[in-house]
């Protein structure tokens, strides 16, 4: 994690479910797991009511999708030097990638018909 603002950093504004926000600065090489750990270890003073017991349950949501632990900010092609907004939530597990889309596809390919006697 970096502490200074420069064109090679990614600025994140994290939003909690409560609506509280905090800005953080990271390297494009930082992963979602590393970001969660950094936020947990540097929990903002105004977020006491939302504190969690472990960084492992902190999840980032970007553009409506949960970020899995190994995804880096660079892989998301976030604009360096600009602020990107993400949601931060406490959740034990993540849905499998594309699991929701797969269920929808399965439902649309099933045929429902009646058996005539």
Steps between C-alpha positions, in 0.01 A plus 500: 500500500621847428450808710566773245296612202671467165400392151604140571257454789134412509281706730203310642201653672344217700133523593346297783137385501436778753609754238820599679799550269877508529772556239802269475795489261637172359737365240356347182671175613296479821240223509153506651632289791787743564261796487263335750792428734628859473155647570450264797840595646434872441128507587380863478405675823147577378424137418503352855138384484572300184821335622555133417690223677718394207621635165399172338131597503551839334391497136534761229225560246589675176244568227251267667737203529685355797876504450666170578812513715769470234363768266736799484402860441718499188301208357187714531667768287411773747621845398821579692503826693120524502252398769297184446199419719446149639270359764643319802279241668540229763413162353626154592490345152483614142279366225685291246603696190216509247282276720202737477532528123536125467179441697315743278625324187397163639153628576452638151610176331265282702175426334187464700234298337202299603452130471174422329329175597 
